[in-house]
Amino acid sequence: MNELIITLGALALSGALATIAGCAEDLESDVGSQSNPNSQVQLAPQMGNIHRYYNKAISGEPVSYGLYVAVAGGVAYSLMNFGVNPILSLIIGSGVAAFVHGAYAVSAYLGRIVGQSKNFGQPVYLDIIMSHLGPIVGHGFIAVFCMVLMAYLANTILGNPFPLPLIALIFGITVGSIGSSTGDVHYGAEREYQKYPFGGGVPVANHGDIDIKAEIGLRNSLDSSYFCSRLGGVLTGMCFGLIVFLDGWRGLIGNIIGKDTYTSSIIAIVVGLLIIAILTIVNRKIEVFAREKYGPYQ
């Protein structure tokens, strides 16, 4: 009974950590203009729009967050093997990953903007680097720490057989993928392409033709993060949290009902398929309701 309570607590904590990690990851990518359509700011100078957006989109979020969380997990795993306290090891590992993140963010921004300065007249704004680097590294640290702590719980309590760095890598790739899909629907285009009708997406021919005027002065990537904290970050966190939480319940139900490892695995697979079927039906119902109520895209 005590073991079950501990497992339930670890599962609930993992779901909460995943929700926070997903939200922080999405807002970090907004500040850094890393994901599409934010990454299309790279085309703005070629379209004649001199901007003050931060742009570090030299790789997708799944690749970069896989790197950050794997670095944190590798460092923490090594320190724990030397007898360092696990929580302290996770904090140090996340701190090292934050330095890697910061170095990547600065080099990516300078590489992109300097490459555009000669041909298209795009200035390098040092104040943009200084004002955006803190939120980028800060949000990134929160996301990475939550995920390496999740990986530690999965490895020590929830029975995941893989080593900590590998679990961390999988979590990093997963949250980056969710930020690039779920988060994309609710950021970037709404804020950066205000001159175009909402709902139809951004045609490829219009990429780079961004709205650079803000309420006060020229828009920058922090304006996008303020806007996206209402929907994009929240929905990304909910998506990642539900994935971790429901997947944990799938395995937990299998372990409770099953009498041996084989039976538990079969039950867990069946429960997972049922969850997917239910979510597919609900998603379809919501989409049909929205289209009937608001009509097709113009």
Sequence and secondary structure as in RCSB ss.txt:
>XXXX:A:sequence
MNELIITLGALALSGALATIAGCAEDLESDVGSQSNPNSQVQLAPQMGNIHRYYNKAISGEPVSYGLYVAVAGGV
AYSLMNFGVNPILSLIIGSGVAAFVHGAYAVSAYLGRIVGQSKNFGQPVYLDIIMSHLGPIVGHGFIAVFCMVLM
AYLANTILGNPFPLPLIALIFGITVGSIGSSTGDVHYGAEREYQKYPFGGGVPVANHGDIDIKAEIGLRNSLDSS
YFCSRLGGVLTGMCFGLIVFLDGWRGLIGNIIGKDTYTSSIIAIVVGLLIIAILTIVNRKIEVFAREKYGPYQ
>XXXX:A:secstr
 HHHHHHHHHHHHHHHHHHHHHHHHHHHHHHTT STTGGGGGGTGGGT   B     SS HHHHHHHHHHHHHHH
HHHHHHTT  HHHHHHHHHHHHHHHHHHHHHHHHHHHHHHHHHHH     HHHHHHHHHHHHHHHHHHHHHHHHH
HHHHHHTS   S HHHHHHHHHHHHHHHHHHTGGGGSSHHHH TTS TTS   GGGTT    B SSSB BHHHHH
HHHTTTHHHHHHHHHHHHHHHHHHHHHHHHHH SSHHHHHHHHHHHHHHHHHHHHHHHHHHHHHHHHHH S  
